[in-house]
Amino acid sequence: MKKKVFLSGIVSAVLVQLVAFVMGEARQGYEISGYIGVGLLVLAGLLFATLIATRRDVMHNAAPEDRESQRSMQRIGVYGMLIGLPHFMYAFGYFLFTQ
């Protein structure tokens, strides 16, 4: 399943670039892809609570109570990371090789 999610991230990055190219703004394609990538990676970091600086006991009290909701949050975080990673890699690579 994770391979399909990663491939859908690659396909969506290609589609974003194709739509931007058809609209005549090929340069904006990598910017939009970068925003999508960074946004999804930040969302995944927030869902995994890696970007929140707080004490352990506070985070433990804020965690979902049942195991199923914890798995659901982890699943959404992993999927967001796997979709956002191709967008970020494309935008970062484009930025490095065109500057």
C-alpha positions in Angstrom: 0.0 0.0 0.0 2.8 2.4 0.8 4.3 1.9 -2.7 1.0 2.9 -4.2 0.8 6.0 -2.0 4.4 7.0 -3.0 3.6 6.4 -6.7 0.5 8.6 -6.3 2.7 11.3 -5.0 5.0 11.0 -8.0 2.0 11.1 -10.4 0.5 14.1 -8.6 3.8 15.9 -8.9 3.9 15.2 -12.6 0.3 16.3 -13.0 1.0 19.6 -11.2 3.9 20.3 -13.5 1.9 19.4 -16.6 -1.0 21.6 -15.6 1.4 24.5 -14.9 3.1 23.9 -18.3 -0.2 23.9 -20.2 -1.3 27.1 -18.4 1.9 28.7 -19.6 3.6 29.1 -16.2 6.0 26.2 -16.1 8.1 27.9 -13.4 5.2 28.0 -11.0 4.8 24.2 -11.2 7.8 23.6 -9.0 6.8 26.3 -6.6 3.3 24.8 -6.2 4.9 21.4 -5.9 7.2 22.7 -3.2 4.4 24.2 -1.2 2.5 20.9 -1.4 5.6 19.0 -0.3 6.6 21.2 2.6 3.0 21.5 3.7 2.5 17.7 3.8 5.8 17.1 5.5 5.0 19.6 8.2 1.6 18.0 8.6 3.2 14.6 9.0 5.7 16.0 11.5 2.8 17.5 13.5 0.9 14.3 13.5 3.9 12.4 14.7 4.5 15.1 17.3 8.1 15.5 16.3 7.8 19.3 15.7 6.2 20.1 19.1 8.6 21.0 21.9 6.9 20.1 25.1 7.3 17.8 28.1 6.6 14.1 27.7 3.7 14.0 30.2 1.9 16.8 28.4 2.1 14.9 25.1 1.1 11.7 26.7 -2.1 13.4 28.0 -2.9 14.8 24.6 -2.5 11.5 22.8 -5.6 9.7 21.6 -7.0 7.3 24.1 -7.6 4.2 22.0 -5.1 2.3 19.8 -7.2 2.6 16.7 -7.2 6.4 16.6 -3.4 6.3 17.2 -3.0 4.0 14.2 -5.2 6.2 12.2 -3.1 9.3 13.0 0.1 7.4 12.2 -1.4 6.2 8.9 -2.4 9.7 7.8 1.0 11.0 8.8 2.9 8.3 6.8 0.6 8.8 3.8 1.1 12.5 3.9 4.8 12.1 4.2 4.9 9.7 1.3 2.8 11.9 -0.9 4.7 15.1 0.0 8.2 13.6 -0.4 8.2 13.4 -4.2 6.8 17.0 -4.4 9.5 18.3 -2.1 12.3 16.3 -3.9 11.2 17.6 -7.3 11.0 21.2 -6.1 14.3 21.1 -4.3 16.0 19.4 -7.2 14.7 21.9 -9.6 15.8 24.7 -7.4 19.3 23.3 -7.0 19.9 22.6 -10.7 18.4 25.9 -12.1 20.0 28.4 -9.7 
